[in-house]
């Protein structure tokens, strides 16, 4: 999830978003719009949760890598995202704790 800087607290809107088309060039990537507004052919931020970037791959590691490669191609002022999503799955530890 790409979020506006300051989310979940106060955040600005109306920031131009660049790189969505470039991100979609990566195989298996899908982008879901959440807090965006299309104006004059350009997407702008219009909420705290802006874009959800997902990806498919031959395995989990490939899918995760593709998703973060797509995220790196998308830019807007104040952009924020977590870089640890899926990390526990790569290390073999359950996100729900030992034995879950």
C-alpha positions as a printed Julia matrix, in Angstrom:
100×3 Matrix{Float64}:
  0.0     0.0     0.0
  1.38    3.36   -1.03
  0.13    5.99    1.38
  0.27    9.75    1.62
  2.86   11.12    4.02
  1.3    11.7     7.43
 -1.31    8.94    7.03
 -3.19    7.88    9.16
 -3.03   11.38   10.64
 -3.1    14.58    8.67
 -1.99   14.24    5.05
 -2.02   16.36    1.91
 -3.97   15.54   -1.22
 -3.66   16.76   -4.79
 -0.13   15.43   -5.36
  0.55   14.28   -8.95
  1.34   10.57   -9.26
  3.99    9.45  -11.75
  5.15    6.01  -12.87
  1.99    3.92  -12.76
  2.33    2.86  -16.41
  6.0     2.0   -15.88
  5.13   -0.08  -12.82
  2.52   -2.0   -14.8
  5.21   -3.05  -17.32
  6.56   -5.51  -14.72
  5.08   -8.99  -15.36
  2.41  -10.03  -12.89
  1.88   -6.56  -11.37
 -1.62   -5.25  -10.68
 -2.33   -1.85   -9.15
 -5.56   -1.05   -7.34
 -6.56    2.59   -6.95
 -7.84    3.64   -3.54
 -7.23    7.35   -2.88
 -6.68    8.65   -6.4
 -8.41   11.15   -8.65
 -8.0    11.36  -12.44
 -7.87   14.91  -13.75
 -6.79   15.82  -17.28
 -5.23   12.41  -17.84
 -3.09   12.64  -14.69
 -3.7    10.79  -11.44
 -3.54   12.78   -8.2
 -3.66   11.69   -4.58
 -7.08   12.12   -2.97
 -6.8    10.07    0.21
 -4.48    8.56    2.76
 -4.29    5.1     1.22
 -3.44    5.89   -2.38
 -2.47    2.75   -4.34
 -2.3    -0.96   -3.55
  0.45   -2.71   -5.53
  0.31   -6.49   -5.89
  2.22   -9.01   -7.99
  2.25  -12.65   -9.0
  5.35  -14.75   -9.58
  6.68  -18.3    -9.85
  7.13  -18.25   -6.07
  6.51  -15.92   -3.16
  9.96  -14.31   -3.29
  9.57  -13.44   -6.98
  6.11  -11.98   -6.43
  7.33   -9.86   -3.51
 10.33   -8.63   -5.5
  8.11   -7.65   -8.42
  5.71   -5.76   -6.16
  8.51   -3.73   -4.6
 10.08   -3.08   -8.02
  6.72   -1.66   -9.09
  6.5     0.46   -5.94
  9.94    1.91   -6.7
  8.69    3.14  -10.09
  5.75    5.07   -8.63
  6.4     8.55   -7.29
  4.39   11.28   -5.62
  5.28   13.9    -3.05
  5.11   12.5     0.47
  4.87    8.87   -0.69
  5.17    6.34    2.13
  5.1     2.55    2.21
  6.18   -0.27    4.46
  9.19   -2.22    3.23
  8.7    -5.24    5.49
  5.53   -6.74    4.0
  6.03  -10.47    3.38
  9.4   -10.54    5.1
  8.32  -13.12    7.69
  7.12  -15.47    4.96
 10.58  -15.39    3.38
 12.28  -16.38    6.63
  9.86  -19.23    7.29
  8.43  -17.65   10.42
  4.67  -17.46   10.7
  3.16  -14.02   10.92
  0.89  -15.47   13.63
  3.65  -16.8    15.86
  5.41  -20.1    16.37
  3.39  -23.17   15.47
  0.53  -21.26   13.88
